[in-house]
Amino acid sequence: MKKLLLVIGMFFAVTYAKVESSSVKTDANIQRYDKIFEQISKQRVGPSDKELSRIPTPFVNQNLLRIIKDKNATKPKPIVLKLYGIFDRKVKINKKWYRLKSKVYGYRIVKIKDNSVVLRKKRKKLELFLRKKNDKIQIIKNF
């Protein structure tokens, strides 16, 4: 019986020591968190409203960005249509052959003449002429 009481006493002693040490750790944690909360709750001094109003906005103004982009933008080169040749109801415009009623850069070929071509785009009418005669080339019409 004495042995049993001795074992039970030792068991309570060890258990009490563990509880006491864990309560010491818990008190240390509570004190540490109390210090953190004190630091957080202190009022911090930042810039005044006047100082904040002087600072430029960090966001890009989209309208200003468009203006800058438009000033730096390169203008597209206008399309220059050149008539290089007319042969057998076909025309060569800008190094490519077309037939009557074909579309060329939005224009439709409406008439092919001996030395020119008439193009139309809505209400706009355009006539292209052959640049100059080349005496080395001879075309004979056999009708």
Buried (B, 14 or more C-beta within 10 A) or exposed (E): EEEEEEEEEEEEEEEEEEEEEEEEEEEEEEEEEEEEEEEEEEEEEEEEEEEEEEEEEEEEEEEEEEEEEEEEEEEEEEEEBEBBBBEEEBBBBBEEEBEEEBEBEEBBBEEBEEEBBBBBEEEEEEEBEBEEEEEEEEEEEEE
